[in-house]
């Protein structure tokens, strides 16, 4: 992984509600999501799946990261060459972490399209979506890929925070596409999606459960 930065609060609606991850608080927070992972039975692999077609019929889209979060891939040299032009001096393009949005190839491609069009500038994830608790940090870089592991864009994380679902406010949902920029619509959509997942783990979806808020900027490719 790249050198670790710090979580930023940026334009969070209630920054005091977020679990700040600085050098003093990092280890307690790491214990929080490790406890959650153990209680939920090793992440999402055994969880109930929700039909993406049903979600699309209701006008929503998944905003969680898929299981590929945090993996390293051999990216094409032509793509890496363009990334080097955007990265700070001394940042190795060959060590970029890859992320995959959505849980089906079709949904992944649609979400990547929103990101490339700058209609979607962030995501919300469960801590268990990241292997070994390797959550992203503000100032880090990643490459979004599709289900064929083809790179779609280079992003820079601007704000990252772990916070309770109940603390999500207008400043957070502003990263979503237009349909989910209303807090009530965001809560309904994500509760409909996440509730069966948590039920399969034997836990109710409550407002105090932590999620990972991430806001980012696309560095490459530029808008057409």
C-alpha positions as CSV (number, residue, x, y, z in Angstrom):
1,X,0.0,0.0,0.0
2,X,1.0,3.6,-0.4
3,X,2.3,5.6,2.5
4,X,-0.6,6.1,5.0
5,X,-2.1,9.6,5.3
6,X,-4.8,10.8,7.7
7,X,-8.6,10.8,7.6
8,X,-9.9,14.2,6.8
9,X,-13.3,15.5,7.8
10,X,-13.7,18.1,5.0
11,X,-17.3,19.0,4.5
12,X,-18.8,16.3,6.8
13,X,-22.2,17.3,8.0
14,X,-21.4,16.4,11.6
15,X,-17.6,16.0,11.8
16,X,-17.8,15.4,15.6
17,X,-19.8,12.3,15.0
18,X,-17.1,10.7,12.9
19,X,-14.5,8.4,14.5
20,X,-11.3,10.4,13.9
21,X,-8.4,8.3,12.8
22,X,-5.3,10.1,13.8
23,X,-2.2,8.6,15.4
24,X,-3.8,8.6,18.9
25,X,-7.2,7.0,17.9
26,X,-6.2,4.7,15.1
27,X,-5.7,1.5,17.2
28,X,-9.0,1.8,19.1
29,X,-10.9,2.3,15.8
30,X,-9.1,-0.6,14.2
31,X,-10.4,-2.7,17.1
32,X,-14.0,-1.4,16.4
33,X,-14.1,-2.7,12.8
34,X,-12.3,-5.9,13.7
35,X,-15.0,-6.6,16.3
36,X,-17.7,-5.9,13.8
37,X,-16.0,-8.2,11.3
38,X,-15.8,-11.1,13.8
39,X,-19.4,-10.6,14.9
40,X,-20.7,-10.6,11.3
41,X,-19.1,-13.9,10.4
42,X,-16.1,-13.0,8.2
43,X,-17.5,-10.2,6.2
44,X,-20.0,-10.5,3.3
45,X,-19.1,-13.8,1.7
46,X,-21.9,-15.6,3.4
47,X,-24.3,-12.8,3.4
48,X,-27.7,-12.7,1.7
49,X,-27.4,-11.1,-1.8
50,X,-29.9,-8.5,-3.0
51,X,-31.0,-8.7,-6.6
52,X,-29.4,-5.7,-8.4
53,X,-32.2,-5.7,-10.9
54,X,-34.7,-5.1,-8.1
55,X,-32.6,-2.2,-6.9
56,X,-32.4,-0.7,-10.4
57,X,-36.2,-1.1,-10.8
58,X,-36.5,1.2,-7.7
59,X,-34.2,3.8,-9.3
60,X,-31.2,3.3,-7.0
61,X,-27.6,2.2,-7.4
62,X,-25.2,0.5,-5.1
63,X,-22.6,2.9,-3.7
64,X,-20.6,0.3,-1.7
65,X,-17.2,-1.0,-2.7
66,X,-17.0,-4.6,-3.9
67,X,-14.9,-7.4,-2.6
68,X,-11.9,-6.3,-4.7
69,X,-11.0,-3.3,-2.5
70,X,-7.4,-3.1,-1.8
71,X,-6.0,-5.5,-4.4
72,X,-2.9,-5.0,-6.5
73,X,-3.0,-5.7,-10.2
74,X,-0.6,-5.5,-13.2
75,X,-2.1,-2.5,-14.9
76,X,-1.3,-1.7,-18.5
77,X,1.8,0.4,-19.0
78,X,-0.1,2.9,-21.2
79,X,-2.5,3.6,-18.3
80,X,0.4,3.8,-15.8
81,X,2.2,6.3,-18.0
82,X,-0.8,8.6,-17.9
83,X,-1.1,8.1,-14.1
84,X,2.5,9.2,-13.6
85,X,1.7,12.6,-15.1
86,X,-0.9,13.1,-12.4
87,X,0.8,11.7,-9.3
88,X,3.1,13.6,-7.0
89,X,6.8,13.2,-7.5
90,X,8.1,10.0,-5.8
91,X,4.7,8.2,-5.9
92,X,5.1,4.8,-7.7
93,X,2.3,4.2,-10.2
94,X,3.2,0.5,-10.1
95,X,2.0,0.3,-6.4
96,X,-1.4,1.8,-6.9
97,X,-4.2,-0.1,-5.1
98,X,-7.3,-1.0,-7.2
99,X,-10.9,-0.7,-6.2
100,X,-14.1,-2.2,-7.7
101,X,-17.5,-0.5,-7.3
102,X,-20.7,-2.5,-7.2
103,X,-21.3,-6.3,-7.0
104,X,-22.1,-7.2,-10.6
105,X,-20.3,-6.4,-13.9
106,X,-23.2,-4.4,-15.2
107,X,-23.5,-2.3,-12.0
108,X,-19.8,-1.8,-11.8
109,X,-19.7,-0.4,-15.3
110,X,-22.7,1.9,-14.6
111,X,-21.1,3.3,-11.4
112,X,-17.8,3.8,-13.1
113,X,-19.6,5.7,-15.8
114,X,-21.1,8.0,-13.1
115,X,-17.6,8.6,-11.7
116,X,-16.0,9.3,-15.1
117,X,-18.8,11.8,-15.8
118,X,-18.1,13.4,-12.4
119,X,-21.8,12.8,-11.4
120,X,-20.6,10.6,-8.5
121,X,-17.7,11.8,-6.4
122,X,-17.7,9.3,-3.5
123,X,-18.9,6.0,-2.1
124,X,-20.1,4.5,1.2
125,X,-18.8,1.1,2.3
126,X,-18.9,-1.3,5.2
127,X,-15.6,-1.7,7.0
128,X,-15.7,-5.4,6.2
129,X,-15.4,-4.6,2.5
130,X,-11.7,-3.8,3.1
131,X,-9.3,-6.7,3.7
132,X,-7.3,-6.6,6.9
133,X,-8.9,-3.3,7.9
134,X,-6.9,-1.5,5.1
135,X,-9.2,1.5,4.9
136,X,-8.4,4.3,2.5
137,X,-7.0,7.6,3.8
138,X,-7.3,11.2,2.6
139,X,-4.4,11.9,0.2
140,X,-4.0,8.3,-1.0
141,X,-4.6,7.2,-4.6
142,X,-6.4,4.3,-6.2
143,X,-7.5,2.9,-9.6
144,X,-11.1,2.0,-10.2
145,X,-11.4,-1.1,-12.3
146,X,-14.2,-3.1,-13.9
147,X,-15.0,-6.8,-13.3
148,X,-12.4,-7.7,-16.0
149,X,-9.8,-5.8,-13.9
150,X,-9.4,-3.2,-16.7
151,X,-8.6,0.3,-15.3
152,X,-11.2,2.9,-15.7
153,X,-9.8,5.9,-13.8
154,X,-7.3,7.2,-11.2
155,X,-8.7,8.7,-8.1
156,X,-7.4,10.7,-5.1
157,X,-9.2,10.3,-1.8
158,X,-10.0,13.8,-0.4
159,X,-12.0,12.8,2.7
160,X,-12.4,9.5,4.4
161,X,-14.1,8.8,7.7
162,X,-15.7,6.0,9.6
163,X,-19.0,7.1,11.1
164,X,-22.3,5.8,12.3
165,X,-25.0,5.4,9.7
166,X,-27.2,7.7,11.8
167,X,-24.7,10.5,11.4
168,X,-24.9,10.7,7.6
169,X,-26.0,14.2,6.5
170,X,-26.3,16.4,3.5
171,X,-22.5,17.0,3.3
172,X,-22.0,13.2,2.9
173,X,-24.8,12.4,0.4
174,X,-23.6,15.3,-1.8
175,X,-21.1,12.8,-3.3
176,X,-23.9,10.6,-4.7
177,X,-25.7,10.9,-8.1
178,X,-28.7,13.2,-8.1
179,X,-31.3,10.6,-7.1
180,X,-29.6,9.9,-3.8
181,X,-28.5,13.4,-2.7
182,X,-31.5,13.7,-0.4
183,X,-30.7,12.2,3.0
184,X,-34.1,10.5,3.4
185,X,-33.7,8.9,-0.1
186,X,-30.2,7.8,0.8
187,X,-31.2,6.3,4.1
188,X,-34.2,4.4,2.5
189,X,-32.1,3.0,-0.3
190,X,-29.2,1.9,1.8
191,X,-31.4,0.5,4.6
192,X,-33.3,-1.6,2.0
193,X,-30.0,-2.9,0.6
194,X,-28.0,-3.4,3.9
195,X,-30.8,-4.7,6.1
196,X,-30.9,-8.3,4.6
197,X,-27.1,-8.4,4.7
198,X,-27.0,-7.6,8.4
199,X,-30.0,-9.9,9.1
200,X,-28.1,-12.8,7.6
201,X,-25.4,-12.1,10.2
202,X,-27.9,-12.1,13.0
203,X,-27.7,-8.4,13.6
204,X,-30.2,-5.6,13.1
205,X,-29.2,-2.6,11.1
206,X,-29.1,0.2,13.6
207,X,-28.1,3.9,13.4
208,X,-24.9,3.2,15.4
209,X,-23.3,0.7,13.0
210,X,-20.2,2.1,11.3
211,X,-19.8,2.8,7.6
212,X,-16.9,4.2,5.6
213,X,-17.5,7.5,3.9
214,X,-15.1,8.3,1.0
215,X,-15.0,11.4,-1.2
216,X,-12.6,11.5,-4.1
217,X,-11.5,13.4,-7.2
218,X,-10.8,11.8,-10.6
219,X,-7.3,12.7,-11.7
220,X,-7.3,10.6,-15.0
221,X,-8.8,10.5,-17.5
222,X,-10.0,14.1,-18.0
223,X,-13.5,14.9,-18.9
224,X,-14.1,14.6,-22.7
